[in-house]
């Protein structure tokens, strides 16, 4: 197993580069036609981790999330044409809210069905699961401390969060190539989404070729901006008792806000002209490779009953999104982004968006941040409902 940080970093970059190199070969065109490169970026490291070549846990993964994610978010948002993205804002927020309510409904149903096999305090475990699948890991820890969840439940919930959420991300990416079929099933009205994507393409139509100056400017702005955001965030108070708003949460909020504020400035115009979003995608795909490496399939047997319960929660969540999107005639893009902005958060939201509509990756980033905020409040209500059924 690779243990050295530098060797692991080279392996992750090599996987991403190797996948793109293979996708450019005409002899493999048939393979990548049905399974685009992002699918292999997720599943190749997952298989290597399961085989014991890559570690399922390593400090490098946390470091990538700590630095590459803010860099990607600031580049995505600063190069965003807000006027175009705003026209899908209501639909995007609806998908986020419906997905969150689906998580809550799924947790209540799963508790009612599986509690006989899980113990009297299992409702606390499902409250934890709702917190991590709406707000993220910080909210899960806050819920665990608030309720005093027994230690025997923490491990299984972490396994469920890892196995189910990462598997679902992989499946969503895998079916991205089937969007025409999914959109027909949803009877989706594609006019608005196509119009927004056309506007975004037009705004980047006058992009200039990369130069040493543009590369240094983009990398310098993103790295310095994300570093300063991290330094500033570490000096802000962590809010909540127990903690809900952490330094990581502040960093994400600051980088997204900074990017949005500057998107209408001269810097935003330069970012669009020099395709700054392409650098953001590179950072996101490197994050995706590291996420895949953490999805060790050997963990499946560690908590079988909780895994079945977690799968049921996810099914209810997805069913709610599919039903709502069909009734509202929303494209499959909103199913993917509304789901991963909840279940995966700020990391997976833009990854899912880029797999379905690369030009709309900023929508996934913005929804991921909104999911953090929604996750502060809604899981508390879900915990109350679960406690009522448990009493």
C-alpha positions in Angstrom: 0.0 0.0 0.0 1.2 3.5 -0.9 1.8 5.4 2.4 4.2 8.3 1.5 2.3 11.6 0.8 4.3 12.6 -2.2 4.0 9.1 -3.8 0.3 9.1 -3.2 -0.1 12.6 -4.6 1.8 11.5 -7.8 -0.4 8.4 -8.0 -3.6 10.5 -7.8 -2.4 13.0 -10.4 -1.2 10.1 -12.5 -4.7 8.5 -12.4 -6.4 11.7 -13.5 -3.8 12.3 -16.3 -3.9 8.6 -17.4 -7.7 8.6 -17.7 -7.6 11.7 -19.9 -4.8 10.3 -22.0 -6.7 7.1 -22.5 -9.9 9.0 -23.4 -8.0 10.7 -26.3 -7.2 7.4 -27.9 -9.5 6.7 -30.9 -9.3 2.9 -30.2 -10.9 3.5 -26.8 -13.5 5.9 -28.1 -16.3 3.4 -27.7 -15.5 2.9 -24.0 -15.5 6.6 -23.1 -18.6 7.2 -25.2 -20.7 5.4 -22.6 -18.5 6.0 -19.5 -16.9 9.5 -19.7 -13.6 10.2 -18.0 -15.1 11.4 -14.8 -16.5 7.9 -14.2 -13.1 6.3 -14.4 -11.6 9.0 -12.2 -13.9 7.9 -9.5 -13.9 4.1 -10.0 -10.3 3.5 -10.8 -9.0 4.8 -7.4 -11.9 3.1 -5.7 -10.9 -0.3 -7.1 -7.2 0.4 -6.2 -8.2 1.3 -2.7 -10.3 -1.9 -2.3 -7.4 -3.9 -3.6 -5.1 -2.4 -1.0 -2.9 -0.3 -3.4 -4.2 3.1 -2.3 -5.0 3.9 1.4 -8.7 4.4 2.2 -7.6 7.0 4.9 -4.7 9.4 4.5 -3.9 13.0 5.7 -3.4 13.9 2.0 -7.1 13.6 1.3 -8.0 16.1 4.0 -5.3 18.4 2.7 -6.7 18.3 -0.8 -10.1 19.1 0.5 -8.6 21.9 2.6 -6.8 23.6 -0.2 -7.9 22.4 -3.6 -11.6 22.9 -2.8 -11.4 26.6 -1.9 -9.2 27.1 -5.0 -11.8 25.5 -7.2 -14.7 27.3 -5.6 -13.1 30.8 -6.0 -12.2 30.1 -9.6 -15.7 28.8 -10.5 -17.5 31.7 -8.9 -15.3 34.5 -10.1 -15.7 33.3 -13.7 -19.4 32.9 -13.3 -21.9 35.0 -15.4 -24.3 35.6 -12.5 -27.0 37.0 -14.7 -27.2 33.8 -16.6 -26.9 31.5 -13.6 -29.6 33.5 -11.6 -32.2 32.4 -14.1 -32.0 28.8 -12.8 -31.7 29.9 -9.2 -35.2 29.1 -8.2 -35.2 25.6 -9.8 -31.8 24.9 -8.2 -32.9 25.9 -4.7 -36.2 23.9 -5.1 -34.1 20.8 -5.9 -31.9 21.4 -2.9 -34.9 21.9 -0.5 -36.8 18.8 -1.9 -33.7 16.7 -1.6 -33.2 17.7 2.0 -36.8 17.0 2.9 -36.4 13.6 1.2 -33.4 12.8 3.4 -35.6 13.7 6.4 -38.5 11.6 5.3 -36.1 8.7 4.5 -34.5 8.8 7.9 -37.9 8.7 9.7 -39.1 5.8 7.5 -35.9 3.8 7.9 -35.9 4.3 11.6 -39.5 3.0 11.8 -38.7 -0.1 9.7 -35.2 -1.0 11.1 -35.4 0.1 14.8 -36.3 -3.4 16.0 -32.8 -4.6 14.9 -30.9 -1.5 16.0 -31.9 -0.7 19.6 -33.9 1.9 21.5 -31.5 4.8 20.8 -31.2 4.2 17.0 -33.2 7.4 16.4 -30.1 9.3 17.4 -28.1 7.6 14.8 -30.6 8.5 12.1 -30.6 12.1 13.3 -26.8 12.0 12.8 -27.3 10.6 9.3 -29.7 13.4 8.4 -27.2 16.0 9.6 -24.3 14.7 7.5 -26.5 14.1 4.4 -27.9 17.7 4.6 -25.2 19.8 6.2 -22.0 17.8 6.1 -19.6 16.3 8.6 -19.4 19.3 10.9 -23.2 19.1 11.4 -23.0 15.3 12.0 -20.4 15.9 14.8 -22.6 18.7 16.2 -25.6 16.4 16.3 -23.7 13.6 17.9 -22.5 15.9 20.7 -25.9 17.5 21.1 -27.7 14.2 21.5 -25.0 12.3 23.2 -25.1 9.5 20.6 -23.6 6.3 21.9 -20.2 5.5 20.5 -21.6 2.2 19.2 -23.6 4.1 16.6 -20.9 6.5 15.4 -18.8 3.9 13.5 -21.8 2.4 11.5 -23.1 5.9 10.5 -19.6 6.9 9.3 -19.5 3.6 7.2 -23.0 4.3 5.8 -22.0 7.9 5.0 -18.9 6.8 3.2 -20.1 3.7 1.3 -23.6 4.9 0.3 -22.8 8.5 -0.5 -19.7 7.7 -2.5 -21.4 4.9 -4.3 -24.3 7.2 -5.2 -21.9 9.8 -6.5 -20.3 7.2 -8.7 -23.6 6.0 -10.0 -24.8 9.6 -10.7 -21.6 10.3 -12.7 -22.0 7.0 -14.6 -25.5 7.7 -15.8 -24.7 11.3 -16.8 -24.3 10.0 -20.4 -27.9 8.9 -20.3 -29.3 12.4 -19.8 -31.5 12.4 -22.9 -33.3 9.3 -21.7 -33.7 10.7 -18.2 -34.9 14.0 -19.4 -37.6 12.2 -21.6 -38.7 10.3 -18.5 -38.9 13.5 -16.5 -40.8 15.2 -19.4 -38.2 18.0 -18.8 -38.5 21.4 -20.3 -35.0 21.9 -21.5 -35.4 25.4 -22.9 -34.3 27.4 -19.9 -31.3 25.2 -19.1 -30.2 25.2 -22.7 -30.6 28.9 -22.9 -28.5 29.5 -19.8 -25.8 27.1 -21.0 -25.8 28.9 -24.4 -25.4 32.3 -22.6 -22.5 30.9 -20.6 -20.8 29.5 -23.7 -21.3 32.9 -25.5 -19.7 34.7 -22.5 -16.6 32.5 -22.9 -16.6 32.5 -26.7 -14.0 35.2 -26.8 -11.6 33.3 -24.6 -7.9 33.9 -25.2 -5.3 31.1 -25.4 -3.4 30.4 -22.2 -0.1 32.3 -21.8 2.5 32.3 -19.0 1.0 35.6 -17.8 -2.6 34.2 -17.7 -1.6 31.0 -16.0 0.4 32.8 -13.3 -2.5 35.3 -12.8 -5.1 32.6 -12.4 -3.1 30.3 -10.2 -1.8 33.2 -8.2 -5.2 34.6 -7.6 -6.8 31.3 -6.7 -4.0 30.1 -4.4 -3.4 33.4 -2.6 -7.2 34.1 -2.4 -7.9 30.6 -0.9 -4.9 30.9 1.5 -6.0 34.3 2.8 -9.6 33.0 3.2 -8.3 30.1 5.2 -6.1 32.4 7.4 -9.0 34.8 7.9 -11.4 31.9 8.7 -9.1 30.5 11.3 -9.4 33.8 13.2 -13.2 33.9 13.1 -15.2 32.4 16.0 -16.5 28.9 15.6 -20.2 29.1 16.2 -22.7 26.7 17.8 -22.5 24.7 21.0 -21.4 22.1 20.0 -19.6 23.6 16.9 -21.6 23.8 13.7 -19.8 26.7 11.8 -16.1 25.7 11.8 -13.1 27.2 10.1 -13.7 25.0 7.1 -17.3 26.3 6.8 -16.0 29.9 7.1 -13.4 29.2 4.4 -16.0 28.0 1.9 -18.4 30.8 2.7 -15.6 33.4 2.3 -14.1 32.0 -1.0 -17.6 31.7 -2.6 -18.6 35.2 -1.5 -15.3 36.7 -2.7 -15.6 35.0 -6.1 -19.2 36.2 -6.5 -18.3 39.8 -5.5 -15.5 39.9 -8.0 -17.3 38.1 -10.8 -18.8 41.4 -12.1 -15.5 43.2 -12.0 -12.6 43.5 -14.4 -11.0 40.5 -12.7 -14.1 38.4 -13.4 -14.0 39.4 -17.1 -10.3 38.4 -17.3 -11.2 35.1 -15.5 -13.8 34.3 -18.2 -11.5 35.4 -21.0 -8.7 33.1 -19.9 -11.0 30.2 -19.0 -10.3 30.2 -15.2 -13.0 27.6 -14.8 -10.9 25.0 -16.6 -8.3 25.2 -13.8 -11.2 24.8 -11.3 -12.3 21.6 -13.1 -8.8 20.2 -12.8 -8.8 20.8 -9.1 -12.3 19.3 -8.8 -11.3 16.2 -10.7 -8.2 15.7 -8.5 -10.6 15.9 -5.5 -12.8 13.4 -7.2 -9.9 10.9 -7.5 -9.2 11.4 -3.8 -12.8 10.8 -3.0 -12.9 7.6 -5.0 -9.8 6.4 -3.1 -11.7 6.7 0.2 -14.6 4.6 -1.0 -13.2 1.2 0.2 -15.7 -1.5 -0.6 -14.3 -3.7 2.2 -16.3 -1.5 4.6 -19.6 -2.8 3.3 -19.7 -5.8 5.7 -19.0 -3.7 8.8 -22.6 -2.5 9.4 -25.0 -4.5 7.2 -28.3 -3.4 8.9 -27.3 0.2 8.9 -26.3 -0.1 5.2 -29.7 -1.4 4.3 -31.3 1.5 6.3 -29.0 4.0 4.6 -29.9 2.7 1.2 -33.6 3.1 2.0 -32.9 6.7 3.1 -31.2 7.4 -0.2 -34.0 5.7 -2.2 -36.6 7.9 -0.5 -34.5 11.0 -1.1 -34.0 10.2 -4.8 -37.7 9.3 -5.2 -38.7 12.7 -3.8 -36.4 14.4 -6.2 -37.5 12.4 -9.3 -41.2 13.0 -8.5 -40.7 16.7 -7.9 -38.6 17.1 -11.0 -41.2 15.3 -13.1 -44.0 17.4 -11.7 -42.0 20.6 -12.3 -40.6 19.3 -15.6 -37.0 19.9 -14.4 -34.1 18.3 -16.2 -32.0 15.5 -14.7 -29.3 18.0 -14.0 -31.3 19.2 -11.0 -31.8 15.7 -9.7 -28.0 15.2 -9.7 -27.1 18.6 -8.3 -29.9 18.8 -5.8 -29.0 15.3 -4.5 -25.2 15.7 -4.2 -25.4 19.3 -2.8 -27.2 17.5 0.1 -25.6 14.1 0.3 -22.1 15.2 -0.7 -22.0 18.9 0.1 -19.6 21.5 -1.3 -17.2 19.0 -2.6 -19.6 16.8 -4.6 -22.1 19.5 -5.7 -19.9 21.0 -8.4 -18.5 17.6 -9.4 -22.0 16.3 -10.1 -22.8 19.6 -11.9 -19.7 19.4 -14.1 -20.5 15.8 -15.1 -24.0 16.8 -16.3 -23.5 20.4 -17.5 -19.9 21.5 -17.3 -20.8 25.2 -17.9 -23.1 25.1 -14.9 -20.6 23.7 -12.3 -20.9 27.1 -10.4 -24.6 26.1 -9.6 -23.4 23.0 -7.9 -20.9 25.1 -5.9 -23.5 27.6 -4.8 -25.9 24.8 -3.8 -23.3 23.1 -1.8 -22.8 26.2 0.3 -26.6 26.6 0.6 -26.7 23.0 1.9 -24.3 23.8 4.7 -26.6 26.6 5.8 -29.8 24.5 5.5 -28.1 21.7 7.4 -27.7 23.9 10.5 -31.5 24.0 11.0 -33.4 21.2 9.3 -31.7 18.2 11.0 -32.7 19.6 14.4 -36.4 19.3 13.3 -35.7 15.8 11.9 -34.2 14.8 15.3 -37.3 16.1 17.1 -39.6 14.1 14.8 -37.5 11.0 15.3 -37.5 11.5 19.1 -41.4 11.7 19.1 -41.6 8.3 17.3 -39.0 6.8 19.7 -40.9 7.9 22.8 
